[in-house]
Amino acid sequence: MSFSRVYSAQTHLLKGKIVTVEIDITKNTLHSFTLVGLPDKAVDESKDRMSSALKNSGFPSPKNQNQKIVISLSPADLKKEGPYFDLAIALAYLLSAGEIDFDPKGKIFLGELSLNGELQPIKGVLPLTEQAMRLGYKEIFVPIANAAEAALVRGIAIYGAKTLKEVVDHIYKIKYDKKGNPLEKERPKILPQKATEIIRKDKTHDIDFSDIKGQESAKRGLEIAAAGGHNIALSGPPGTGKTMLARVFSHILPELSNEDILEITGIHSIVGLLDDSLMTEPPFRAPHHTASYVSMIGGGTNPKPGEVTLAHKGVLFLDEFPEFEKRVLEALRQPLEDNIVSISRARGSAIFPSNFILVAAMNPCPCGNKGNKDKNCICRPNDLERYNRRISGPIIDRIDLWVTVGNVDYKKLSDEVVRSEKTNTIKTRVKNARFLQEKRFKNTKRKIKTNSDMNIKELGIFAPLAPGVKQLLNDSAERLALSARAYHRVIKIARTIADLENSPNVEANHILEAIQYRPKVNG
């Protein structure tokens, strides 16, 4: 056989894409080795990796023979990136050259080859396996280091191999004589990988909510934000605990569902940030304020996800919020409003999920002492005006809760007796509130899970206000000059506060508390 076809896959945006590897060999001609199908440098170099791996695995090297080899990766209009295809190319060559015989139908082969024939781990195995299963493939061969991740997918046989030789021995068809007797010994088979179970481990955290002295209003705001999926901003002088509060915030978020775990694990696997086989806790991303636009929002020649997508189903913490680049902050408008980010480039466009809770921390002024009773602010009026202009009105509107984090009395800091509620106590209330929301939104056409996801129509259905409560809100909105968006966000926050108190209706006290969290600035 001079022609063969084997199947592999690569990641494309946040999904898997099946790639067909075809090889044609013409013997007794001048040697040439061509790879077509829009390969990048890593794919093109697979010719050299494959040749050395075959030689060191006991097979003849393609480069030592007078033959013309053409390798085609299809679809031809898809940019091929990364070392996903090494194993498939090597097997396709052996099949074309007549060195082995096997049936490639229903099989996917993934893996990077070392020069000695070992299989190296690759990125994005989980979404690739999911795509193979959806398209009806029965078996997938991956590096042994990726086998546990691939085995999260049910409905497809997972084989984890250490070397190219192991894969060849497993798929090789033994030849028989006319009497049906085997002409060679049975080769060793790879055992299928056992299904990976989603096990949530109880993790102990270094800092508990009870370790933070004072700041009760900030803790209350964080509890409301966690319960309803609301964005929150913490403003206060340096050293008052804003960063510490933001870091313990993710500990009170409810556990992820199995569906969310697989989605988040797949995203981090594609980007290459997956340390363990699973991400069972909500992600916490804290990029530095010097982060570039592409690293935050995503993009590039071939669009890749950014921090707003890596924080999907978790927390995006932006410390020194006004210090971020202006266009980065403005680009947050779409993910904060629609829970997605749309990226358009000359070579294509992509829509990435970005349903996260934003926790922003900032100083009240450049020197940090504005409003501080103990220290004087040294900022000039121009500096204050420039600092305030860094955050636009639309961004202020999209952040639901604005909380002031003031200085803590020294006596409280030194008092060992003063202790607030523990993380688990707050988390229990948050989980109860989320349960009420899940029950409330169970039969909605749109898949919404938290109060922050409600649109205007759903607000009227799930958060109706009594005439007296509505009048109170209208009077307050007129006095504070709230925008229409801010007006509706107050109702959402009030609905969350009511859920924390197990109240079926939004009452006046819930509206009054929600209004307190609007920013005390002109936006």
C-alpha positions as MATLAB code, in Angstrom:
seq = 'MSFSRVYSAQTHLLKGKIVTVEIDITKNTLHSFTLVGLPDKAVDESKDRMSSALKNSGFPSPKNQNQKIVISLSPADLKKEGPYFDLAIALAYLLSAGEIDFDPKGKIFLGELSLNGELQPIKGVLPLTEQAMRLGYKEIFVPIANAAEAALVRGIAIYGAKTLKEVVDHIYKIKYDKKGNPLEKERPKILPQKATEIIRKDKTHDIDFSDIKGQESAKRGLEIAAAGGHNIALSGPPGTGKTMLARVFSHILPELSNEDILEITGIHSIVGLLDDSLMTEPPFRAPHHTASYVSMIGGGTNPKPGEVTLAHKGVLFLDEFPEFEKRVLEALRQPLEDNIVSISRARGSAIFPSNFILVAAMNPCPCGNKGNKDKNCICRPNDLERYNRRISGPIIDRIDLWVTVGNVDYKKLSDEVVRSEKTNTIKTRVKNARFLQEKRFKNTKRKIKTNSDMNIKELGIFAPLAPGVKQLLNDSAERLALSARAYHRVIKIARTIADLENSPNVEANHILEAIQYRPKVNG';
ca = [
       0.000    0.000    0.000;
       1.450    3.368   -1.038;
      -1.427    5.453    0.289;
      -2.901    5.569    3.800;
      -5.308    7.683    5.814;
      -5.138    8.070    9.617;
      -7.094   10.407   11.906;
      -5.838   12.920   14.440;
      -7.129   16.188   15.940;
      -6.101   19.627   17.134;
      -7.656   22.396   19.186;
      -9.365   25.228   17.336;
     -10.472   28.127   19.529;
     -11.977   26.278   22.537;
     -13.092   23.166   20.683;
     -11.557   20.135   19.053;
     -11.179   19.769   15.296;
     -10.623   16.391   13.602;
      -7.685   16.400   11.178;
      -7.178   13.713    8.540;
      -3.558   12.680    7.936;
      -2.965   11.273    4.441;
       0.353    9.952    3.155;
       1.298    8.920   -0.364;
       4.646    7.245   -1.112;
       6.223    6.954   -4.551;
       9.196    4.580   -4.513;
      12.331    4.412   -6.684;
      12.574    8.130   -7.291;
      14.617   11.021   -5.995;
      14.095   11.531   -2.275;
      11.673   14.281   -1.248;
       9.625   14.806    1.886;
       6.718   17.275    1.664;
       4.114   18.268    4.256;
       1.107   20.315    3.082;
      -2.053   21.652    4.717;
      -1.101   25.030    6.250;
       1.362   23.652    8.843;
       3.096   25.958   11.296;
       6.758   25.497   12.236;
       6.016   22.962   14.997;
       3.975   20.809   12.583;
       6.566   21.054    9.794;
       9.305   19.929   12.165;
       7.322   16.759   12.888;
       9.017   15.234    9.802;
      12.345   15.213   11.633;
      10.867   14.062   14.962;
       8.962   11.266   13.249;
      11.989   10.067   11.269;
      14.203    9.792   14.346;
      11.407    8.208   16.421;
      10.860    5.516   13.753;
      14.589    4.767   13.517;
      14.918    4.451   17.303;
      11.806    2.276   17.497;
      13.213   -0.389   15.161;
      11.741    0.801   11.857;
      13.567    2.163    8.781;
      13.846    5.939    8.665;
      11.942    7.644    5.803;
      14.976    9.822    5.090;
      17.254    6.893    4.196;
      15.292    5.750    1.158;
      14.848    6.930   -2.415;
      11.182    7.777   -2.344;
       8.838   10.720   -2.618;
       6.685   11.229    0.487;
       3.723   13.600    0.491;
       1.902   14.214    3.778;
      -1.409   16.054    3.592;
      -3.274   17.419    6.606;
      -6.909   18.219    5.911;
      -9.031   20.281    5.985;
      -6.457   22.212    3.979;
      -7.825   25.657    4.898;
      -7.397   25.110    8.666;
      -4.151   26.387   10.147;
      -2.371   23.390   11.720;
      -0.599   24.248   14.968;
       1.345   22.301   17.582;
       2.777   18.797   17.821;
      -0.584   16.971   17.921;
      -0.003   14.976   14.724;
       3.402   13.293   15.296;
       1.943    9.916   16.284;
      -0.646    9.889   13.498;
       1.957   10.846   10.858;
       4.326    8.088   12.012;
       1.593    5.434   11.929;
       0.313    6.629    8.547;
       3.839    6.355    7.130;
       4.336    2.813    8.476;
       0.978    1.814    6.971;
       1.819    3.344    3.570;
       5.291    1.801    3.546;
       3.879   -1.639    4.309;
       5.807   -1.939    7.562;
       2.614   -2.605    9.567;
      -1.004   -3.385    8.834;
      -3.951   -2.087   10.869;
      -7.445   -0.661   10.421;
      -7.440    3.089   11.227;
     -11.228    3.407   11.012;
     -12.826    4.766   14.195;
      -9.464    5.572   15.812;
      -7.885    8.921   16.744;
      -4.139    9.223   17.392;
      -2.676   12.140   19.374;
       0.786   12.805   20.731;
       4.169   14.448   20.290;
       7.091   12.131   19.593;
      10.496   12.398   21.204;
      13.473   11.455   19.076;
      13.685    8.112   20.903;
      10.039    7.260   20.209;
       8.524    8.266   23.551;
       5.175   10.069   23.602;
       5.165   13.521   25.170;
       2.017   15.128   26.661;
       0.055   17.696   24.665;
      -2.445   20.454   25.489;
      -6.209   20.327   25.102;
      -6.739   16.550   25.282;
     -10.119   16.866   27.033;
     -11.932   18.912   24.325;
     -10.265   16.792   21.634;
     -11.573   13.595   23.224;
     -15.047   15.118   23.623;
     -15.130   16.024   19.924;
     -13.954   12.539   18.899;
     -16.703   10.963   21.012;
     -19.376   13.293   19.584;
     -18.359   12.372   16.015;
     -18.636    8.645   16.691;
     -15.004    7.578   17.009;
     -14.608    4.450   19.136;
     -10.965    4.650   20.304;
      -8.454    7.393   21.024;
      -4.732    6.945   21.678;
      -3.007    9.617   23.776;
       0.266    9.994   25.708;
       0.116    8.229   29.069;
       0.431   11.601   30.868;
      -2.844   12.753   29.248;
      -4.786    9.519   29.746;
      -6.479   10.481   33.042;
      -7.661   13.783   31.553;
      -9.029   12.078   28.431;
     -10.810    9.472   30.576;
     -13.139   12.161   31.928;
     -15.092   11.592   28.708;
     -17.472    8.633   28.602;
     -18.469    6.713   25.480;
     -15.023    6.279   23.902;
     -12.179    3.878   24.736;
      -9.063    5.681   26.031;
      -5.610    4.176   25.515;
      -2.622    5.820   27.166;
       0.725    4.860   25.650;
       4.299    5.554   26.678;
       5.957    5.006   23.294;
       5.284    4.716   19.581;
       6.250    1.006   19.784;
       3.486    0.385   22.353;
       0.869    1.815   20.000;
       2.203   -0.197   17.051;
       2.165   -3.433   19.048;
      -1.425   -2.772   20.123;
      -2.935   -2.023   16.696;
      -0.763   -4.357   14.583;
      -2.675   -7.086   12.694;
      -0.986  -10.472   13.080;
      -0.552  -12.405    9.830;
      -1.789  -15.995    9.524;
      -0.917  -18.840    7.142;
      -3.464  -20.665    4.979;
      -4.262  -23.056    7.824;
      -5.074  -20.174   10.168;
      -1.948  -20.463   12.262;
      -0.278  -17.205   13.383;
       3.004  -16.468   11.632;
       4.276  -14.463   14.581;
       3.704  -14.068   18.305;
       0.793  -12.114   19.733;
       1.915   -8.584   20.529;
       1.226   -6.937   23.905;
      -1.943   -4.865   24.145;
      -2.468   -1.581   25.992;
      -5.097   -1.804   28.701;
      -7.925    0.736   28.359;
      -7.711    3.661   30.780;
     -10.225    3.450   33.616;
     -12.806    6.241   33.698;
     -11.666    9.225   35.747;
     -14.135   10.062   38.481;
     -14.781   13.657   39.518;
     -13.721   13.742   43.163;
     -14.021   16.962   45.114;
     -11.389   17.198   47.804;
     -11.856   19.318   50.903;
      -9.129   21.922   50.640;
      -7.834   23.858   53.603;
      -7.123   27.507   52.956;
      -4.401   29.575   54.583;
      -6.698   32.492   55.392;
     -10.236   32.295   56.767;
     -12.798   35.102   56.823;
     -12.580   35.015   60.614;
      -8.869   35.905   60.395;
      -9.711   39.311   58.917;
     -10.401   41.780   61.748;
     -13.121   44.355   61.196;
     -14.320   45.271   57.686;
     -17.790   43.874   58.381;
     -19.434   45.995   55.670;
     -16.926   44.707   53.102;
     -17.562   41.116   54.172;
     -21.303   41.679   53.850;
     -20.816   43.063   50.350;
     -18.702   40.064   49.337;
     -21.337   37.694   50.695;
     -24.031   39.377   48.590;
     -21.746   39.316   45.532;
     -21.085   35.579   45.959;
     -24.752   34.757   46.561;
     -26.054   36.523   43.446;
     -23.027   36.460   41.127;
     -22.656   40.248   41.324;
     -19.562   42.280   40.444;
     -18.034   44.229   43.312;
     -15.473   47.009   43.802;
     -13.509   47.589   47.011;
     -12.220   51.115   47.551;
     -10.030   52.243   50.405;
      -6.568   53.374   51.551;
      -3.549   51.076   51.108;
      -3.102   48.346   53.702;
      -6.732   48.031   54.753;
      -7.126   44.437   53.568;
      -8.680   44.817   50.102;
      -6.424   42.212   48.492;
      -6.857   39.756   51.361;
     -10.643   40.127   51.206;
     -10.608   39.492   47.455;
      -8.514   36.355   47.830;
     -10.761   34.774   50.461;
     -13.827   35.704   48.400;
     -13.424   32.689   46.104;
     -13.576   30.389   49.162;
     -17.248   31.217   49.802;
     -18.381   30.496   46.243;
     -20.506   27.335   45.849;
     -18.971   24.156   44.432;
     -18.916   23.779   40.679;
     -21.281   21.373   38.948;
     -19.812   18.437   37.004;
     -20.683   20.208   33.750;
     -18.842   23.363   34.867;
     -15.812   21.326   35.988;
     -15.441   19.747   32.543;
     -15.898   23.111   30.786;
     -13.313   24.906   32.931;
     -10.862   21.996   32.809;
     -11.123   21.980   29.016;
     -10.382   25.717   28.748;
      -7.324   25.507   30.998;
      -6.142   22.379   29.214;
      -6.175   24.138   25.837;
      -4.174   27.068   27.207;
      -1.717   24.695   28.917;
      -2.444   25.781   32.496;
      -3.792   22.451   33.742;
      -1.629   21.147   36.586;
      -3.875   18.353   37.809;
      -6.405   16.359   35.802;
      -9.300   18.431   37.120;
     -10.228   21.920   38.244;
     -12.828   21.297   40.929;
     -12.785   24.809   42.440;
     -13.825   28.095   40.829;
     -10.783   29.628   39.110;
      -9.220   32.739   40.634;
      -7.318   34.931   38.187;
      -5.381   37.998   39.337;
      -3.504   39.583   36.392;
      -1.100   42.455   37.072;
      -2.262   45.950   36.130;
       0.413   46.086   33.393;
      -1.249   43.159   31.561;
      -1.713   43.791   27.835;
      -5.026   44.020   26.022;
      -4.581   40.638   24.298;
      -3.576   38.820   27.484;
      -6.650   40.197   29.265;
      -9.365   40.018   26.614;
      -7.882   37.436   24.242;
      -6.928   37.662   20.587;
      -3.836   37.257   18.477;
      -3.459   36.301   14.819;
      -5.250   33.063   15.584;
      -7.594   34.069   18.455;
      -6.678   32.672   21.861;
      -8.575   33.129   25.147;
      -7.464   35.761   27.664;
      -7.854   36.248   31.401;
     -11.576   37.027   31.154;
     -12.106   33.536   29.728;
      -9.682   31.807   32.092;
     -11.757   33.274   34.948;
     -14.964   31.734   33.505;
     -17.202   30.397   36.310;
     -14.830   31.928   38.857;
     -13.312   35.232   39.975;
     -11.374   37.889   38.055;
      -9.528   40.037   40.583;
      -8.191   43.341   39.263;
      -6.036   45.009   41.883;
      -5.133   48.676   41.323;
      -8.181   48.825   39.044;
      -7.703   52.388   37.672;
      -4.073   51.609   36.776;
      -5.084   49.155   34.040;
      -4.811   50.364   30.464;
      -7.834   52.432   29.438;
      -8.848   50.238   26.512;
      -8.535   47.110   28.658;
     -11.068   48.517   31.131;
     -13.398   49.616   28.338;
     -13.186   46.160   26.739;
     -14.665   44.710   29.926;
     -18.042   46.163   28.984;
     -19.125   43.190   26.844;
     -18.092   40.356   29.196;
     -19.584   42.175   32.213;
     -22.887   42.654   30.374;
     -23.226   39.550   28.158;
     -20.899   37.005   29.841;
     -19.075   36.467   26.556;
     -16.243   38.174   24.706;
     -16.308   38.499   20.929;
     -12.965   38.784   19.135;
     -12.714   39.692   15.450;
      -9.475   39.539   13.511;
      -8.498   39.553    9.827;
      -8.057   35.758    9.844;
     -11.219   34.960   11.730;
     -13.451   35.693   14.678;
     -14.234   33.891   17.911;
     -16.685   34.066   20.790;
     -15.293   32.916   24.140;
     -17.276   32.410   27.370;
     -16.493   34.886   30.149;
     -19.066   34.474   32.899;
     -17.045   35.574   35.920;
     -17.469   37.681   39.048;
     -15.331   40.808   38.867;
     -13.674   41.886   42.110;
     -11.952   45.242   41.637;
      -9.751   46.891   44.253;
      -8.645   50.506   44.124;
      -7.347   53.402   46.160;
      -9.598   56.471   46.534;
      -6.895   58.667   44.970;
      -3.331   58.360   43.587;
      -1.707   58.801   47.030;
      -4.385   56.632   48.648;
      -5.223   58.946   51.554;
      -8.336   60.735   50.332;
     -10.927   60.572   53.125;
      -8.376   59.129   55.571;
      -8.811   60.666   59.029;
      -5.245   59.853   60.070;
      -3.332   61.021   56.993;
      -3.597   63.990   54.673;
      -4.182   63.604   50.953;
      -1.365   65.227   48.961;
      -2.996   64.879   45.536;
      -3.586   67.989   43.463;
      -7.082   68.667   42.055;
      -5.868   67.846   38.533;
      -4.486   64.517   39.745;
      -7.784   63.631   41.418;
      -9.771   64.562   38.320;
      -7.486   62.542   36.048;
      -7.625   59.564   38.418;
     -11.437   59.607   38.553;
     -11.687   59.792   34.755;
      -9.788   56.523   34.331;
     -12.940   54.552   35.132;
     -15.759   55.481   32.792;
     -19.422   55.767   33.716;
     -20.423   52.638   31.732;
     -17.901   50.533   33.680;
     -19.066   52.010   37.005;
     -22.655   51.161   36.017;
     -21.737   47.538   35.307;
     -20.247   46.975   38.766;
     -23.137   46.166   41.092;
     -21.656   46.792   44.525;
     -19.251   49.537   45.587;
     -17.865   49.037   49.088;
     -15.606   51.335   51.089;
     -12.854   49.531   53.002;
     -11.648   51.902   55.740;
      -8.847   51.745   58.283;
      -9.310   49.270   61.132;
      -8.900   50.386   64.733;
      -5.579   49.187   66.177;
      -7.344   47.757   69.215;
      -9.297   45.391   66.970;
      -6.118   44.306   65.215;
      -4.405   43.398   68.478;
      -7.473   41.848   70.140;
      -7.288   38.059   69.870;
     -10.860   37.679   71.132;
     -12.471   39.636   68.276;
     -13.466   37.082   65.666;
     -16.019   37.329   62.876;
     -17.875   34.532   61.126;
     -15.899   31.696   59.606;
     -15.728   31.056   55.866;
     -17.854   27.903   56.066;
     -20.654   29.745   57.895;
     -20.842   32.412   55.197;
     -20.516   29.801   52.456;
     -23.523   27.906   53.832;
     -25.711   31.028   53.514;
     -24.395   31.632   50.007;
     -25.197   28.056   48.981;
     -28.721   28.346   50.413;
     -29.295   31.561   48.446;
     -27.972   29.934   45.262;
     -30.285   26.958   45.839;
     -33.296   29.306   45.984;
     -32.197   30.938   42.731;
     -31.647   27.594   41.031;
     -35.144   26.527   42.046;
     -36.597   29.864   40.885;
     -34.987   29.756   37.439;
     -35.381   26.019   36.843;
     -38.044   26.310   34.126;
     -36.814   29.446   32.357;
     -36.162   29.348   28.617;
     -32.763   30.951   29.047;
     -30.197   29.066   31.092;
     -29.749   31.456   34.009;
     -28.469   30.437   37.408;
     -28.057   33.610   39.452;
     -29.939   36.846   40.051;
     -27.277   38.820   38.187;
     -28.184   36.926   34.969;
     -31.788   38.198   34.887;
     -32.840   40.512   32.078;
     -35.499   43.244   32.367;
     -38.377   40.931   31.463;
     -37.264   38.311   33.998;
     -36.922   40.976   36.693;
     -40.610   41.726   36.384;
     -41.439   38.024   36.726;
     -39.040   36.908   39.467;
     -38.465   40.120   41.436;
     -41.786   42.019   41.481;
     -41.986   44.986   43.820;
     -44.963   45.998   45.938;
     -46.299   49.527   45.171;
     -44.746   51.038   48.312;
     -41.373   49.383   47.683;
     -41.401   50.482   44.050;
     -42.139   54.078   45.068;
     -39.233   53.987   47.522;
     -36.910   52.776   44.769;
     -38.159   55.394   42.297;
     -37.638   58.224   44.794;
     -34.139   57.008   45.613;
     -33.238   56.549   41.954;
     -34.357   60.115   41.166;
     -32.383   61.522   44.079;
     -29.227   59.581   43.128;
     -29.698   60.117   39.356;
     -29.374   56.386   38.660;
     -29.171   55.207   35.078;
     -31.650   52.614   33.816;
     -28.978   49.930   34.106;
     -28.115   50.903   37.683;
     -31.832   51.020   38.545;
     -32.317   47.404   37.479;
     -29.098   46.280   39.144;
     -30.384   47.639   42.457;
     -33.414   45.359   42.103;
     -31.162   42.372   41.369;
     -29.053   43.071   44.470;
     -32.181   43.493   46.579;
     -33.471   40.135   45.313;
     -30.176   38.527   46.391;
     -30.359   40.161   49.843;
     -33.895   38.782   50.184;
     -32.641   35.307   49.222;
     -29.961   35.469   51.919;
     -32.757   36.119   54.414;
     -35.038   33.438   52.893;
     -37.586   36.145   52.137;
     -40.024   35.327   49.298;
     -40.546   39.016   48.488;
     -38.280   42.013   48.033;
     -39.016   44.346   50.928;
     -38.178   47.988   51.595;
     -35.194   47.170   53.810;
     -33.688   45.061   50.993;
     -33.982   47.984   48.571;
     -32.450   50.406   51.091;
     -29.447   48.137   51.679;
     -28.979   47.589   47.941;
     -28.970   51.362   47.294;
     -26.163   51.778   49.832;
     -23.864   49.841   47.526;
     -24.130   52.259   44.623;
     -20.978   54.372   44.121;
     -20.820   57.740   45.861;
     -19.438   59.374   42.723;
     -20.928   60.914   39.626;
     -20.887   58.282   36.901;
];
